[in-house]
Amino acid sequence: MECPHCQSQKTIKNGKHHHQDGKSIQNYLCKGCGKRFSERTGTPMSRLRTPANVVSFALKMRSEGMGIRASGRVLEKSHVSIMRWEQKLATQSQQWSPPAPAGSDITVEGDEVYTRVGENLPPHSEKGWTVTFIERKSRFWIEARAGLKNTELFAKATKTAWQWAKASQYIRWFTDGERRYAQQLWQMATVYLKSTEVSREYGHRKVWRHGLEVAIKIKGSQGHPRVEWLKPEHPYTAISDKSDVHANHNEANNSALRRRCSAYRRRQNLYAKNTEGLQRTVTVQRLVHNWVRPHVGLGKNKTPVMAIGLYHRPISMLELLSLRGFSSLTP
């Protein structure tokens, strides 16, 4: 057992403690740093006495659309406890979000989904906007960032999505109408061309990185339906066909989110109470979507993580709760 504090392998067993269901949890002592820890330290189950199968059932119920209070009534647990279990898993999201495989060929779709948070305010003043990014072919859910629909929200979501995607060799970045995706990406994913690289007639010095193309599809409700490539591409980057520029798969994912997440349900008593709770809930949905729930469009018993080549099998909710992230999975 590796020490979660100093990553030393010099650890010894140091007794056990027992939980409500009688299960014994092994304790360890690190000879390197002298700290004590258990097999649950650093996982979402850390410092919880509740049986792991109860926590697992609660998060499964939440990920399939049950409200937080309804889940508490079924399991005879406090809704505050379920919120705490969700939060402990949501805080581990970085450990379960490995970057795209280096040198891969990916298509990133960006879109927004809206719900009400607290009071019923006009959409432009509402904090229930969620910016989502998915990878088209594998349906891997890259990011979901909730908050007020302003430049800061787009900047944070775009930065996370770019950090995930930038190791790929070829990236198609397609969104629906909203130009702030490209405006934020332009600050992170551009290069300056040398005068010897292109002819003077090309006319551009600052362009997108080689292999990256950025385009939006403007819907008929926002004007005449059309496709636009935003900012100049690198002269050696291939351009996709106009029919490929869309965010249809992301919109389908948003529709599934409305069915499976009570905070996005169109019923007054199930809207989110605050932005923090909305972010916690959608983060748990993203982790379950990527790692636990097989996607029918990818093939039998195949998850987005398997489709993109990051792991070879679906993992269970118990594994998601009891492991210290992607790096602790066995090959």
One Martini backbone bead per residue (centre of mass of N, CA, C, O) as a GRO file, in nm:
protein
  331
    1MET     BB    1   0.094   0.037   0.025
    2GLU     BB    2   0.056   0.364  -0.050
    3CYS     BB    3   0.128   0.670   0.054
    4PRO     BB    4  -0.074   0.963   0.037
    5HIS     BB    5   0.151   1.174   0.145
    6CYS     BB    6   0.459   1.046   0.021
    7GLN     BB    7   0.464   0.776  -0.164
    8SER     BB    8   0.543   0.547   0.008
    9GLN     BB    9   0.628   0.186   0.048
   10LYS     BB   10   0.680   0.214   0.373
   11THR     BB   11   0.443   0.004   0.491
   12ILE     BB   12   0.222  -0.086   0.765
   13LYS     BB   13   0.029  -0.253   0.959
   14ASN     BB   14  -0.237  -0.090   1.200
   15GLY     BB   15  -0.488  -0.232   1.212
   16LYS     BB   16  -0.847  -0.205   1.286
   17HIS     BB   17  -1.176  -0.102   1.175
   18HIS     BB   18  -1.532  -0.071   1.230
   19HIS     BB   19  -1.841  -0.077   1.088
   20GLN     BB   20  -2.183  -0.096   1.073
   21ASP     BB   21  -2.155  -0.374   0.887
   22GLY     BB   22  -1.867  -0.510   1.001
   23LYS     BB   23  -1.652  -0.391   0.839
   24SER     BB   24  -1.312  -0.403   0.780
   25ILE     BB   25  -1.047  -0.156   0.819
   26GLN     BB   26  -0.740  -0.093   0.710
   27ASN     BB   27  -0.449   0.002   0.871
   28TYR     BB   28  -0.168   0.239   0.849
   29LEU     BB   29   0.199   0.280   0.852
   30CYS     BB   30   0.442   0.521   0.789
   31LYS     BB   31   0.797   0.515   0.777
   32GLY     BB   32   0.858   0.788   0.639
   33CYS     BB   33   0.634   1.008   0.789
   34GLY     BB   34   0.443   0.871   1.032
   35LYS     BB   35   0.167   0.824   0.910
   36ARG     BB   36  -0.176   0.761   0.928
   37PHE     BB   37  -0.384   0.518   0.751
   38SER     BB   38  -0.620   0.407   0.515
   39GLU     BB   39  -0.777   0.252   0.246
   40ARG     BB   40  -0.969   0.532   0.231
   41THR     BB   41  -0.765   0.732   0.192
   42GLY     BB   42  -0.846   0.964  -0.066
   43THR     BB   43  -1.145   0.896  -0.075
   44PRO     BB   44  -1.491   0.931  -0.069
   45MET     BB   45  -1.488   0.725   0.200
   46SER     BB   46  -1.358   0.908   0.384
   47ARG     BB   47  -1.475   0.915   0.713
   48LEU     BB   48  -1.687   0.684   0.673
   49ARG     BB   49  -1.941   0.469   0.829
   50THR     BB   50  -2.092   0.406   0.596
   51PRO     BB   51  -2.183   0.190   0.389
   52ALA     BB   52  -2.090   0.156   0.064
   53ASN     BB   53  -2.365   0.051  -0.056
   54VAL     BB   54  -2.535   0.297   0.033
   55VAL     BB   55  -2.381   0.516  -0.119
   56SER     BB   56  -2.414   0.384  -0.396
   57PHE     BB   57  -2.725   0.388  -0.408
   58ALA     BB   58  -2.760   0.694  -0.380
   59LEU     BB   59  -2.600   0.774  -0.643
   60LYS     BB   60  -2.770   0.611  -0.838
   61MET     BB   61  -3.038   0.753  -0.785
   62ARG     BB   62  -2.936   1.035  -0.864
   63SER     BB   63  -2.833   0.949  -1.162
   64GLU     BB   64  -3.161   0.863  -1.230
   65GLY     BB   65  -3.348   1.132  -1.102
   66MET     BB   66  -3.354   1.159  -0.808
   67GLY     BB   67  -3.412   1.321  -0.546
   68ILE     BB   68  -3.266   1.398  -0.247
   69ARG     BB   69  -3.514   1.342  -0.060
   70ALA     BB   70  -3.613   1.080  -0.186
   71SER     BB   71  -3.355   0.920  -0.130
   72GLY     BB   72  -3.368   0.952   0.179
   73ARG     BB   73  -3.641   0.805   0.220
   74VAL     BB   74  -3.563   0.528   0.102
   75LEU     BB   75  -3.286   0.501   0.292
   76GLU     BB   76  -3.310   0.646   0.567
   77LYS     BB   77  -3.175   0.934   0.510
   78SER     BB   78  -3.022   1.216   0.503
   79HIS     BB   79  -2.992   1.469   0.274
   80VAL     BB   80  -2.722   1.574   0.388
   81SER     BB   81  -2.562   1.314   0.349
   82ILE     BB   82  -2.592   1.298   0.041
   83MET     BB   83  -2.454   1.565  -0.016
   84ARG     BB   84  -2.181   1.479   0.108
   85TRP     BB   85  -2.125   1.241  -0.080
   86GLU     BB   86  -2.123   1.404  -0.340
   87GLN     BB   87  -1.894   1.600  -0.260
   88LYS     BB   88  -1.669   1.386  -0.224
   89LEU     BB   89  -1.678   1.304  -0.526
   90ALA     BB   90  -1.647   1.585  -0.665
   91THR     BB   91  -1.353   1.642  -0.542
   92GLN     BB   92  -1.240   1.387  -0.736
   93SER     BB   93  -1.254   1.474  -1.044
   94GLN     BB   94  -0.953   1.510  -1.126
   95GLN     BB   95  -0.875   1.200  -1.082
   96TRP     BB   96  -1.120   1.138  -1.318
   97SER     BB   97  -0.956   1.342  -1.553
   98PRO     BB   98  -0.805   1.248  -1.799
   99PRO     BB   99  -0.643   1.306  -2.066
  100ALA     BB  100  -0.602   1.295  -2.374
  101PRO     BB  101  -0.460   1.117  -2.594
  102ALA     BB  102  -0.178   1.129  -2.740
  103GLY     BB  103  -0.222   1.201  -3.083
  104SER     BB  104  -0.509   1.243  -3.128
  105ASP     BB  105  -0.849   1.241  -3.277
  106ILE     BB  106  -1.070   1.516  -3.219
  107THR     BB  107  -1.411   1.624  -3.112
  108VAL     BB  108  -1.533   1.930  -2.990
  109GLU     BB  109  -1.827   2.007  -2.799
  110GLY     BB  110  -2.025   2.306  -2.746
  111ASP     BB  111  -2.256   2.397  -2.476
  112GLU     BB  112  -2.579   2.487  -2.331
  113VAL     BB  113  -2.751   2.468  -2.014
  114TYR     BB  114  -3.075   2.526  -1.849
  115THR     BB  115  -3.163   2.657  -1.522
  116ARG     BB  116  -3.295   2.704  -1.209
  117VAL     BB  117  -3.190   2.928  -0.936
  118GLY     BB  118  -3.412   2.967  -0.718
  119GLU     BB  119  -3.513   3.219  -0.850
  120ASN     BB  120  -3.726   3.368  -1.096
  121LEU     BB  121  -3.531   3.469  -1.353
  122PRO     BB  122  -3.389   3.593  -1.596
  123PRO     BB  123  -3.163   3.440  -1.793
  124HIS     BB  124  -2.933   3.671  -1.771
  125SER     BB  125  -2.957   3.642  -1.429
  126GLU     BB  126  -2.896   3.345  -1.419
  127LYS     BB  127  -2.716   3.060  -1.241
  128GLY     BB  128  -2.812   2.799  -1.445
  129TRP     BB  129  -2.570   2.781  -1.624
  130THR     BB  130  -2.421   2.522  -1.847
  131VAL     BB  131  -2.109   2.434  -1.953
  132THR     BB  132  -2.042   2.201  -2.221
  133PHE     BB  133  -1.815   1.920  -2.292
  134ILE     BB  134  -1.754   1.699  -2.572
  135GLU     BB  135  -1.669   1.401  -2.726
  136ARG     BB  136  -1.797   1.275  -3.000
  137LYS     BB  137  -1.718   0.970  -3.049
  138SER     BB  138  -1.707   0.884  -2.722
  139ARG     BB  139  -1.875   1.081  -2.521
  140PHE     BB  140  -1.685   1.244  -2.359
  141TRP     BB  141  -1.704   1.422  -2.058
  142ILE     BB  142  -1.521   1.701  -1.987
  143GLU     BB  143  -1.731   1.946  -1.906
  144ALA     BB  144  -1.905   2.121  -1.617
  145ARG     BB  145  -2.017   2.464  -1.588
  146ALA     BB  146  -2.156   2.665  -1.337
  147GLY     BB  147  -2.353   2.975  -1.388
  148LEU     BB  148  -2.313   3.273  -1.498
  149LYS     BB  149  -2.355   3.415  -1.821
  150ASN     BB  150  -2.021   3.476  -1.869
  151THR     BB  151  -1.692   3.515  -1.929
  152GLU     BB  152  -1.591   3.348  -1.686
  153LEU     BB  153  -1.735   3.085  -1.751
  154PHE     BB  154  -1.604   3.039  -2.033
  155ALA     BB  155  -1.310   3.047  -1.938
  156LYS     BB  156  -1.311   2.801  -1.745
  157ALA     BB  157  -1.426   2.586  -1.939
  158THR     BB  158  -1.220   2.622  -2.172
  159LYS     BB  159  -0.963   2.563  -2.014
  160THR     BB  160  -1.032   2.272  -1.933
  161ALA     BB  161  -1.079   2.161  -2.221
  162TRP     BB  162  -0.794   2.231  -2.330
  163GLN     BB  163  -0.625   2.069  -2.125
  164TRP     BB  164  -0.746   1.800  -2.226
  165ALA     BB  165  -0.688   1.836  -2.559
  166LYS     BB  166  -0.384   1.944  -2.636
  167ALA     BB  167  -0.238   1.655  -2.690
  168SER     BB  168  -0.364   1.652  -2.946
  169GLN     BB  169  -0.321   1.668  -3.290
  170TYR     BB  170  -0.638   1.672  -3.364
  171ILE     BB  171  -0.875   1.956  -3.357
  172ARG     BB  172  -1.227   1.995  -3.322
  173TRP     BB  173  -1.408   2.312  -3.263
  174PHE     BB  174  -1.753   2.290  -3.187
  175THR     BB  175  -2.029   2.524  -3.196
  176ASP     BB  176  -2.331   2.714  -3.094
  177GLY     BB  177  -2.293   3.053  -3.184
  178GLU     BB  178  -2.093   3.098  -2.951
  179ARG     BB  179  -1.805   3.316  -2.936
  180ARG     BB  180  -1.663   3.278  -2.648
  181TYR     BB  181  -1.510   3.024  -2.701
  182ALA     BB  182  -1.302   3.146  -2.906
  183GLN     BB  183  -1.203   3.391  -2.742
  184GLN     BB  184  -1.069   3.213  -2.520
  185LEU     BB  185  -0.898   3.020  -2.699
  186TRP     BB  186  -0.714   3.233  -2.842
  187GLN     BB  187  -0.529   3.274  -2.576
  188MET     BB  188  -0.419   2.947  -2.584
  189ALA     BB  189  -0.424   2.842  -2.924
  190THR     BB  190  -0.176   3.015  -3.037
  191VAL     BB  191   0.036   3.127  -3.313
  192TYR     BB  192   0.339   3.234  -3.465
  193LEU     BB  193   0.443   3.316  -3.772
  194LYS     BB  194   0.682   3.294  -3.988
  195SER     BB  195   0.792   3.446  -4.275
  196THR     BB  196   0.903   3.158  -4.392
  197GLU     BB  197   0.627   2.980  -4.386
  198VAL     BB  198   0.485   3.206  -4.559
  199SER     BB  199   0.332   3.397  -4.763
  200ARG     BB  200   0.236   3.722  -4.804
  201GLU     BB  201  -0.062   3.657  -4.906
  202TYR     BB  202  -0.184   3.535  -4.647
  203GLY     BB  203  -0.192   3.773  -4.396
  204HIS     BB  204  -0.093   3.593  -4.138
  205ARG     BB  205   0.048   3.546  -3.801
  206LYS     BB  206  -0.199   3.480  -3.620
  207VAL     BB  207  -0.289   3.145  -3.524
  208TRP     BB  208  -0.382   2.851  -3.506
  209ARG     BB  209  -0.295   2.568  -3.424
  210HIS     BB  210  -0.181   2.295  -3.540
  211GLY     BB  211  -0.483   2.101  -3.596
  212LEU     BB  212  -0.678   2.352  -3.545
  213GLU     BB  213  -1.037   2.394  -3.554
  214VAL     BB  214  -1.279   2.673  -3.559
  215ALA     BB  215  -1.640   2.648  -3.519
  216ILE     BB  216  -1.974   2.760  -3.610
  217LYS     BB  217  -2.335   2.714  -3.563
  218ILE     BB  218  -2.595   2.895  -3.697
  219LYS     BB  219  -2.908   2.925  -3.638
  220GLY     BB  220  -3.213   3.015  -3.761
  221SER     BB  221  -3.303   3.173  -3.492
  222GLN     BB  222  -3.016   3.361  -3.534
  223GLY     BB  223  -3.058   3.328  -3.842
  224HIS     BB  224  -2.898   3.226  -4.091
  225PRO     BB  225  -2.795   2.934  -4.177
  226ARG     BB  226  -2.454   2.881  -4.063
  227VAL     BB  227  -2.098   2.861  -4.121
  228GLU     BB  228  -1.811   2.941  -3.906
  229TRP     BB  229  -1.478   3.042  -3.916
  230LEU     BB  230  -1.269   3.127  -3.649
  231LYS     BB  231  -1.027   3.255  -3.738
  232PRO     BB  232  -0.722   3.171  -3.842
  233GLU     BB  233  -0.573   2.916  -3.982
  234HIS     BB  234  -0.353   2.703  -4.035
  235PRO     BB  235  -0.209   2.633  -4.341
  236TYR     BB  236  -0.187   2.299  -4.251
  237THR     BB  237  -0.494   2.280  -4.197
  238ALA     BB  238  -0.762   2.094  -4.214
  239ILE     BB  239  -1.092   2.115  -4.347
  240SER     BB  240  -1.406   2.070  -4.282
  241ASP     BB  241  -1.709   1.998  -4.336
  242LYS     BB  242  -2.003   2.159  -4.283
  243SER     BB  243  -2.164   1.900  -4.179
  244ASP     BB  244  -1.962   1.870  -3.917
  245VAL     BB  245  -2.083   2.141  -3.798
  246HIS     BB  246  -2.168   2.059  -3.465
  247ALA     BB  247  -2.377   1.984  -3.141
  248ASN     BB  248  -2.566   1.725  -3.124
  249HIS     BB  249  -2.438   1.543  -2.900
  250ASN     BB  250  -2.458   1.754  -2.676
  251GLU     BB  251  -2.765   1.792  -2.688
  252ALA     BB  252  -2.826   1.499  -2.614
  253ASN     BB  253  -2.686   1.512  -2.337
  254ASN     BB  254  -2.872   1.737  -2.225
  255SER     BB  255  -3.131   1.567  -2.239
  256ALA     BB  256  -3.032   1.348  -2.042
  257LEU     BB  257  -2.984   1.539  -1.804
  258ARG     BB  258  -3.288   1.615  -1.766
  259ARG     BB  259  -3.367   1.319  -1.687
  260ARG     BB  260  -3.121   1.246  -1.460
  261CYS     BB  261  -3.148   1.546  -1.339
  262SER     BB  262  -3.335   1.720  -1.114
  263ALA     BB  263  -3.215   2.018  -1.155
  264TYR     BB  264  -3.326   2.000  -1.482
  265ARG     BB  265  -3.611   1.982  -1.423
  266ARG     BB  266  -3.951   2.079  -1.522
  267ARG     BB  267  -3.983   2.133  -1.192
  268GLN     BB  268  -4.019   2.332  -0.930
  269ASN     BB  269  -3.927   2.123  -0.684
  270LEU     BB  270  -3.631   2.052  -0.861
  271TYR     BB  271  -3.468   2.281  -0.844
  272ALA     BB  272  -3.208   2.461  -0.776
  273LYS     BB  273  -3.081   2.639  -0.495
  274ASN     BB  274  -2.771   2.642  -0.593
  275THR     BB  275  -2.470   2.649  -0.755
  276GLU     BB  276  -2.312   2.443  -0.585
  277GLY     BB  277  -2.521   2.213  -0.611
  278LEU     BB  278  -2.520   2.201  -0.920
  279GLN     BB  279  -2.218   2.134  -0.953
  280ARG     BB  280  -2.216   1.875  -0.790
  281THR     BB  281  -2.427   1.716  -0.955
  282VAL     BB  282  -2.293   1.738  -1.245
  283THR     BB  283  -2.026   1.600  -1.167
  284VAL     BB  284  -2.143   1.325  -1.098
  285GLN     BB  285  -2.270   1.276  -1.373
  286ARG     BB  286  -2.002   1.279  -1.531
  287LEU     BB  287  -1.862   1.038  -1.395
  288VAL     BB  288  -2.080   0.827  -1.456
  289HIS     BB  289  -2.083   0.861  -1.763
  290ASN     BB  290  -1.775   0.783  -1.815
  291TRP     BB  291  -1.740   0.507  -1.612
  292VAL     BB  292  -2.029   0.344  -1.557
  293ARG     BB  293  -2.216   0.417  -1.804
  294PRO     BB  294  -2.328   0.278  -2.066
  295HIS     BB  295  -2.336   0.338  -2.423
  296VAL     BB  296  -2.542   0.260  -2.681
  297GLY     BB  297  -2.371   0.411  -2.919
  298LEU     BB  298  -2.090   0.229  -2.861
  299GLY     BB  299  -2.198  -0.035  -2.740
  300LYS     BB  300  -2.165  -0.307  -2.561
  301ASN     BB  301  -2.062  -0.224  -2.259
  302LYS     BB  302  -1.977   0.094  -2.328
  303THR     BB  303  -1.772   0.352  -2.245
  304PRO     BB  304  -1.618   0.647  -2.297
  305VAL     BB  305  -1.342   0.555  -2.183
  306MET     BB  306  -1.320   0.315  -2.379
  307ALA     BB  307  -1.355   0.470  -2.654
  308ILE     BB  308  -1.084   0.656  -2.596
  309GLY     BB  309  -0.859   0.459  -2.440
  310LEU     BB  310  -0.829   0.465  -2.101
  311TYR     BB  311  -1.001   0.193  -2.076
  312HIS     BB  312  -1.130  -0.164  -2.066
  313ARG     BB  313  -1.369  -0.098  -1.850
  314PRO     BB  314  -1.612  -0.086  -1.649
  315ILE     BB  315  -1.708   0.071  -1.355
  316SER     BB  316  -1.806   0.088  -1.043
  317MET     BB  317  -1.935   0.268  -0.790
  318LEU     BB  318  -1.747   0.148  -0.576
  319GLU     BB  319  -1.483   0.221  -0.722
  320LEU     BB  320  -1.533   0.528  -0.733
  321LEU     BB  321  -1.534   0.541  -0.405
  322SER     BB  322  -1.253   0.348  -0.333
  323LEU     BB  323  -1.068   0.519  -0.515
  324ARG     BB  324  -0.773   0.734  -0.615
  325GLY     BB  325  -0.838   0.717  -0.905
  326PHE     BB  326  -0.712   0.644  -1.212
  327SER     BB  327  -0.417   0.553  -1.113
  328SER     BB  328  -0.546   0.302  -0.925
  329LEU     BB  329  -0.592   0.137  -1.161
  330THR     BB  330  -0.583  -0.151  -1.312
  331PRO     BB  331  -0.464  -0.268  -1.624
   0.00000   0.00000   0.00000
